[in-house]
Amino acid sequence: MTVQLIQGDCLDVMKGMEVGSVDCVFVDLPYFEVVNSEWDNQWKDRNEYLDWVVSLAHEWKRITKSNSSIFVFCDEKMEAYIQVRLDEYFLLLNKIVWFKRNNLPQKNAHLLRTFAPMTERALFYTTQYDSTGWEAVKLDINNFMPLRE
């Protein structure tokens, strides 16, 4: 197995990738207006941010194989909006909630009007068209060859 890490603007990099060449997409999106940095505030509003996420989804759809996995980490306040958009392109398998055991979020909790974020959210999608994968298995004539003979 070969693992290749590529650094660059993800949209530019993906446009240069072959169709159906990726097994897994693992992405930690900018959270949108959570961090006080330019990279997290480059969109004028939530809809522009979500349109950008959809542009990523178009490329993920193009470069992934028919049974690829896609893991999308996102802010807990944006998760539902992102899911609604991505559900149009991929099959959601699970919502993952990662409990962070460190106390870093608690250190600035007194500055927040909300509870301290102690979890990280991820949406787990597949590009296959059925949730079990059974249709793909049935259609592959090389599967269960001894049983077919």
N, C-alpha and C positions, 0 to 999 in steps of 0.2 A: 504494500500500500504506500502511496506517495501522498504527502501532505505538502501543499504549497500555500504560503502566506504571501499576499500581495498588498503593498501599501500604496494608497492613492485615493483620489475621489472615487467613491464606489460606483457612481453612475458611469463615469468615464471608463473605469476598469471593466465593468460588466458589459458595456457595449462592445468591447473588444474580445469577449469570450465566445466560445463556440456554443451553438444551440445544443441543449441536452448534455452538457459536459460536467455538471455539478451534482454531487450526491447530497450535500448538506449545506444549507445556508444558516449561519449563526450570526445574528446581528444584534448589537446593542445600540438602539436608536438614540439620537439626541432626545432629551425628554421634553423639550419645548417649554421655554420660559421657567425652568426650574433652577438652572445654574446661571449666575450672572456673568456669562461669557458670550462673546460674539457667536460662537458655533452653536449655541443653544437658543439664540434669539434672532436668527437670520430670516425668519418668516414673519410677515406682517400680522397674521392671525392664525387661528387654529385650522381653518379650512385650507389655507395655503400650505401649512405644515402637513395636513392629511393628504393633500394632493401630491406633495413630494413623496410621502410614504407610498402612495399608489404608483408613482413613477418607478419606485424601487421594485414594487410587486410585479410590474410589467416585465422588468428585466429578470427578476427571480424566476418568473414563469417561463421565460424564454431560455434561460441557461440551465435550468434544473432538469433532471431526468424525470421520467413518468412516475417514479416512486420515491422521490427525494423527501427529505425532512427539512423543515424550516422552523427555526427557533427565533422568535422576535422578543427581545427584552424591551420593556417600555414602562413608562411612569404609571403608577397606579391610577392617576387621575385621567390619563389618556388611553388607558388600556381598552376601555369599552368602545371609544371612537375608532381606534385603530382596528379592533376586531371587526366592527361592522364593515369597514372598508375591505379588509383582507378576506373576509368570508366570501366575498364576491369572486375571488380568484383561487382560493385554496380550501381544503377540508380541514377544519379545526379538530384536532385529536384531543388536546388537553390544554387546560390553563395551569401553568406551573406557578406555585408560590414558594419562593425560597426565603426561609427565615434566616436572617443575618444574626449570628450569635454575638458579634462584636457590639460594643456600645457606642460606636461613632455617631449614629443618628441621634442618640440621646444627648450628646454633648451640647448641641445647639437647640434642643427641644424648647427651651424657655423663650426662644425667639420666634417660634412658630405659633400659629393660631390653631393648628391641628395637632393630633397625636403624632409622636415621633415615628417616622417610617422605619419599621423593623423588618420589612419584607421587600423583596424584589419580585417583579412580575414578569412572566414570559408566556407567550402564546406559542403552542406547538402545533404546527400545521404539516400536512402532507400534500404532495401534488397529485397523488393517486386519486382516482374518482370514486372509489368505494372505501368505506372505513375499515373493512377487514382485510382488504387486499386479495380476497378470494377470487374476484373476477380476473385479476391479472394472473394469478396462479393457474386458473382454469384455461386461460387463453395461451399460456406458454406450453407448446407441445412437448418440450423437453422435460417438463415436470412429470414426475411419477412414471417415467418411461418403463420401468419394470412392470408396473401394473397395466400398462397399455399393451404390452406384448402378449 
